[in-house]
Amino acid sequence: MRLRAAPVDPSTLPEDLGVDWSRWSDGRAYRLRRKKHFPNVNPGLARTACEQAAASMGKVARTVRDKTIPDKQIWVQFADAEVGVGQPCPICGSRRIFNLHADMGRCPECKAQLLLSNKGLEALDEDAEGGDVPSAAKRVRLAQRLHSLEHVHLQRSGEAGHHNELYSGWGEQEGVRFIVLAEFEPSDEGEEISLDNMDEQILMVKVLPANLFEGLVDVNELAVRPDTDWDLIL
């Protein structure tokens, strides 16, 4: 019988986890595997190490967990700089930026590869507080807003800046259905968002009447999807 190797204690490793991240810094997307390309640690720690290594090289990196094997594999892609959507190239100032895909672009003037940054849900929240991290009191209010709904089903749908995690789904209140958008920050230990830690990691919640999205989102179809399709169920 083959025994599973015990995870490595991150405190015994250097900040870069002992990995030469420059091997994957040529701008292409790479899928890296736990124990093969980086040590036997939580993939969330590998993502942080990769992004820190990119900064030390004067670059930026886009990192995401592999959807099929999130506890073992990550995708990484390096770029020369980060730019907000609609903003000029930070290197040469050109206003023409060609999209390579949803998260990456290229400047045709200086040939820089650019990470296209996405705003989090604070862009939609009229009551957003200043700063990147909400106060403890605001976290309580956000959690209460989420828990005030019934039958909440959320699925991980993307990432915002600093690889915060975006979730979308639906919920009900007194028989009325709502579209629910939530944003969570990753834990320091790289743990997945779960029912046990979501209240501490919550950053933003938007609850929008489903009838506003009539013709765009079929909430009734969402409501009959099996529970196994969802990442968080309240």
Kinemage of the C-alpha trace (Angstrom):
@kinemage 1
@onewidth
@group {chain A} dominant
@subgroup {mainchain}
@vectorlist {calphas} color= white
{ca met a 1} P 0.000 0.000 0.000
{ca arg a 2} L 1.347 3.405 -0.981
{ca leu a 3} L 1.334 5.907 1.881
{ca arg a 4} L 0.492 9.553 1.275
{ca ala a 5} L 3.407 11.898 1.998
{ca ala a 6} L 2.901 14.261 4.918
{ca pro a 7} L 2.642 17.984 4.035
{ca val a 8} L 5.775 20.059 4.482
{ca asp a 9} L 5.827 22.594 7.331
{ca pro a 10} L 5.917 25.977 5.486
{ca ser a 11} L 7.919 27.537 8.326
{ca thr a 12} L 10.847 25.303 7.360
{ca leu a 13} L 10.915 26.704 3.823
{ca pro a 14} L 12.186 30.042 2.456
{ca glu a 15} L 9.742 32.712 1.307
{ca asp a 16} L 9.875 31.441 -2.287
{ca leu a 17} L 9.394 27.842 -1.055
{ca gly a 18} L 12.760 27.006 -2.614
{ca val a 19} L 11.265 27.210 -6.111
{ca asp a 20} L 12.895 28.929 -9.102
{ca trp a 21} L 9.743 30.704 -10.286
{ca ser a 22} L 11.642 32.392 -13.119
{ca arg a 23} L 11.355 29.087 -15.026
{ca trp a 24} L 7.756 30.042 -15.814
{ca ser a 25} L 8.138 33.823 -16.226
{ca asp a 26} L 8.137 33.963 -20.052
{ca gly a 27} L 4.508 35.095 -20.251
{ca arg a 28} L 2.952 31.748 -21.107
{ca ala a 29} L 0.403 30.018 -18.861
{ca tyr a 30} L 1.721 27.014 -16.943
{ca arg a 31} L -0.029 24.389 -14.830
{ca leu a 32} L 2.099 23.515 -11.812
{ca arg a 33} L 1.628 20.448 -9.662
{ca arg a 34} L 2.071 20.016 -5.943
{ca lys a 35} L 5.133 17.904 -5.027
{ca lys a 36} L 6.370 18.084 -8.649
{ca his a 37} L 6.838 21.799 -9.296
{ca phe a 38} L 6.473 23.144 -5.749
{ca pro a 39} L 6.743 21.506 -2.291
{ca asn a 40} L 3.982 19.529 -0.622
{ca val a 41} L 2.238 22.601 0.800
{ca asn a 42} L -1.216 24.107 0.395
{ca pro a 43} L -1.524 25.506 -3.165
{ca gly a 44} L -2.594 28.837 -1.696
{ca leu a 45} L 0.887 29.241 -0.226
{ca ala a 46} L 2.428 28.425 -3.608
{ca arg a 47} L 0.313 31.116 -5.251
{ca thr a 48} L 1.478 33.697 -2.723
{ca ala a 49} L 5.112 32.647 -3.178
{ca cys a 50} L 4.784 32.914 -6.956
{ca glu a 51} L 3.275 36.408 -6.808
{ca gln a 52} L 5.945 37.590 -4.377
{ca ala a 53} L 8.647 36.144 -6.621
{ca ala a 54} L 7.150 37.986 -9.595
{ca ala a 55} L 7.299 41.263 -7.661
{ca ser a 56} L 10.979 40.675 -6.856
{ca met a 57} L 11.608 40.237 -10.602
{ca gly a 58} L 9.834 43.507 -11.405
{ca lys a 59} L 6.889 41.605 -12.863
{ca val a 60} L 3.392 40.569 -11.808
{ca ala a 61} L 1.823 37.119 -11.850
{ca arg a 62} L -1.702 35.829 -12.257
{ca thr a 63} L -2.278 32.646 -10.220
{ca val a 64} L -5.411 30.507 -9.885
{ca arg a 65} L -6.192 27.064 -8.551
{ca asp a 66} L -6.866 24.388 -11.134
{ca lys a 67} L -10.634 23.783 -11.112
{ca thr a 68} L -10.347 20.035 -11.659
{ca ile a 69} L -7.760 19.356 -8.915
{ca pro a 70} L -7.747 22.518 -6.734
{ca asp a 71} L -5.856 20.899 -3.847
{ca lys a 72} L -2.956 19.782 -6.061
{ca gln a 73} L -2.537 22.094 -9.057
{ca ile a 74} L -2.316 25.802 -9.826
{ca trp a 75} L -2.046 27.853 -13.015
{ca val a 76} L 0.485 30.691 -13.188
{ca gln a 77} L 1.117 33.336 -15.836
{ca phe a 78} L 3.621 36.192 -15.560
{ca ala a 79} L 3.267 39.653 -17.090
{ca asp a 80} L 5.393 42.771 -17.317
{ca ala a 81} L 2.959 44.993 -15.409
{ca glu a 82} L -0.635 45.313 -14.220
{ca val a 83} L -3.138 47.763 -15.648
{ca gly a 84} L -6.749 48.566 -14.901
{ca val a 85} L -9.225 47.913 -17.673
{ca gly a 86} L -9.506 51.067 -19.802
{ca gln a 87} L -6.265 52.555 -18.443
{ca pro a 88} L -3.169 53.302 -20.578
{ca cys a 89} L -0.136 51.058 -20.691
{ca pro a 90} L 1.866 51.768 -17.498
{ca ile a 91} L 5.134 51.316 -19.395
{ca cys a 92} L 4.754 53.466 -22.504
{ca gly a 93} L 1.401 55.229 -22.009
{ca ser a 94} L -0.230 53.791 -25.135
{ca arg a 95} L -4.023 53.711 -25.050
{ca arg a 96} L -4.164 50.683 -27.343
{ca ile a 97} L -4.090 47.406 -25.454
{ca phe a 98} L -5.068 44.173 -27.176
{ca asn a 99} L -6.778 41.472 -25.118
{ca leu a 100} L -5.058 38.086 -25.213
{ca his a 101} L -7.770 36.643 -22.991
{ca ala a 102} L -10.008 37.873 -20.147
{ca asp a 103} L -7.125 38.505 -17.739
{ca met a 104} L -4.188 39.319 -20.004
{ca gly a 105} L -3.445 41.920 -22.643
{ca arg a 106} L -0.544 43.127 -24.788
{ca cys a 107} L 0.555 46.645 -25.670
{ca pro a 108} L 1.225 46.842 -29.437
{ca glu a 109} L 3.591 49.786 -28.963
{ca cys a 110} L 6.113 48.522 -26.387
{ca lys a 111} L 5.148 44.809 -26.668
{ca ala a 112} L 4.611 44.565 -22.896
{ca gln a 113} L 2.383 41.764 -21.663
{ca leu a 114} L -0.081 43.229 -19.164
{ca leu a 115} L -2.198 41.710 -16.423
{ca leu a 116} L -5.677 43.230 -16.643
{ca ser a 117} L -6.815 43.921 -13.095
{ca asn a 118} L -10.445 43.483 -12.104
{ca lys a 119} L -12.145 45.527 -9.428
{ca gly a 120} L -13.830 43.648 -6.637
{ca leu a 121} L -17.450 44.058 -5.604
{ca glu a 122} L -16.609 47.314 -3.802
{ca ala a 123} L -17.173 48.943 -7.198
{ca leu a 124} L -20.852 47.986 -6.849
{ca asp a 125} L -21.253 48.764 -3.133
{ca glu a 126} L -22.453 52.251 -2.334
{ca asp a 127} L -21.738 51.656 1.377
{ca ala a 128} L -18.161 50.461 0.903
{ca glu a 129} L -15.701 51.656 3.534
{ca gly a 130} L -12.292 53.018 2.616
{ca gly a 131} L -9.309 50.673 2.651
{ca asp a 132} L -8.788 47.159 1.346
{ca val a 133} L -9.807 45.311 4.510
{ca pro a 134} L -13.207 45.954 6.157
{ca ser a 135} L -13.449 46.530 9.892
{ca ala a 136} L -14.566 43.723 12.194
{ca ala a 137} L -17.909 45.490 12.645
{ca lys a 138} L -18.448 45.637 8.897
{ca arg a 139} L -17.590 41.953 8.525
{ca val a 140} L -20.336 41.201 11.052
{ca arg a 141} L -22.815 43.293 9.047
{ca leu a 142} L -21.814 41.588 5.797
{ca ala a 143} L -22.152 38.135 7.336
{ca gln a 144} L -25.559 39.057 8.761
{ca arg a 145} L -26.657 40.262 5.340
{ca leu a 146} L -25.738 36.886 3.895
{ca his a 147} L -27.211 34.816 6.721
{ca ser a 148} L -30.485 36.756 6.602
{ca leu a 149} L -31.273 34.909 3.376
{ca glu a 150} L -32.596 31.378 3.053
{ca his a 151} L -31.397 28.579 0.761
{ca val a 152} L -28.251 30.470 -0.259
{ca his a 153} L -26.276 28.602 -2.932
{ca leu a 154} L -22.919 30.048 -4.044
{ca gln a 155} L -20.405 28.948 -6.630
{ca arg a 156} L -16.858 30.243 -6.990
{ca ser a 157} L -16.923 32.364 -10.139
{ca gly a 158} L -13.631 34.228 -10.331
{ca glu a 159} L -11.086 36.431 -8.620
{ca ala a 160} L -10.553 40.074 -7.827
{ca gly a 161} L -7.368 41.918 -6.913
{ca his a 162} L -4.855 40.162 -4.647
{ca his a 163} L -6.559 36.895 -5.655
{ca asn a 164} L -9.623 37.520 -3.476
{ca glu a 165} L -12.298 35.012 -4.376
{ca leu a 166} L -15.613 35.959 -5.978
{ca tyr a 167} L -18.732 33.835 -5.525
{ca ser a 168} L -22.109 34.158 -7.216
{ca gly a 169} L -25.416 32.394 -6.800
{ca trp a 170} L -28.891 32.870 -5.436
{ca gly a 171} L -30.917 32.983 -2.219
{ca glu a 172} L -34.438 33.652 -0.992
{ca gln a 173} L -36.140 35.911 1.522
{ca glu a 174} L -39.826 35.535 2.302
{ca gly a 175} L -40.297 33.619 -0.934
{ca val a 176} L -38.606 36.264 -3.120
{ca arg a 177} L -35.475 35.156 -4.963
{ca phe a 178} L -32.285 37.203 -5.161
{ca ile a 179} L -29.002 37.092 -7.033
{ca val a 180} L -26.170 36.964 -4.488
{ca leu a 181} L -22.607 38.139 -5.100
{ca ala a 182} L -19.948 37.696 -2.424
{ca glu a 183} L -16.230 38.363 -2.169
{ca phe a 184} L -13.857 36.662 0.277
{ca glu a 185} L -10.182 37.157 1.053
{ca pro a 186} L -7.936 34.073 1.131
{ca ser a 187} L -6.876 32.816 4.545
{ca asp a 188} L -3.279 33.195 5.697
{ca glu a 189} L -2.992 29.402 5.712
{ca gly a 190} L -4.320 29.078 2.157
{ca glu a 191} L -7.490 27.266 3.259
{ca glu a 192} L -10.474 27.052 0.917
{ca ile a 193} L -13.482 29.225 1.749
{ca ser a 194} L -15.918 27.110 3.770
{ca leu a 195} L -18.876 27.467 6.132
{ca asp a 196} L -16.393 27.440 9.015
{ca asn a 197} L -14.286 30.419 7.909
{ca met a 198} L -16.468 32.431 5.519
{ca asp a 199} L -17.624 34.943 8.157
{ca glu a 200} L -14.003 35.817 9.013
{ca gln a 201} L -12.927 36.043 5.360
{ca ile a 202} L -15.901 37.979 3.993
{ca leu a 203} L -15.140 41.274 2.223
{ca met a 204} L -18.300 42.215 0.340
{ca val a 205} L -21.874 41.038 -0.250
{ca lys a 206} L -24.395 42.263 -2.811
{ca val a 207} L -27.991 41.034 -2.719
{ca leu a 208} L -29.917 42.031 -5.849
{ca pro a 209} L -33.558 41.266 -6.717
{ca ala a 210} L -33.640 38.509 -9.318
{ca asn a 211} L -36.254 40.338 -11.397
{ca leu a 212} L -33.607 42.922 -12.304
{ca phe a 213} L -31.853 40.201 -14.300
{ca glu a 214} L -34.903 38.861 -16.116
{ca gly a 215} L -33.828 37.737 -19.570
{ca leu a 216} L -30.177 37.514 -18.491
{ca val a 217} L -30.215 34.978 -15.662
{ca asp a 218} L -32.784 32.234 -15.176
{ca val a 219} L -32.922 31.991 -11.379
{ca asn a 220} L -35.449 29.170 -11.587
{ca glu a 221} L -32.885 27.135 -13.492
{ca leu a 222} L -30.280 27.893 -10.849
{ca ala a 223} L -32.672 26.768 -8.125
{ca val a 224} L -33.060 23.268 -9.573
{ca arg a 225} L -29.353 22.615 -10.030
{ca pro a 226} L -28.102 19.777 -7.785
{ca asp a 227} L -26.356 20.755 -4.546
{ca thr a 228} L -23.170 19.084 -5.761
{ca asp a 229} L -22.789 21.893 -8.338
{ca trp a 230} L -22.381 24.511 -5.598
{ca asp a 231} L -19.325 25.343 -3.476
{ca leu a 232} L -21.154 26.922 -0.510
{ca ile a 233} L -24.669 26.214 0.706
{ca leu a 234} L -26.153 28.114 3.671
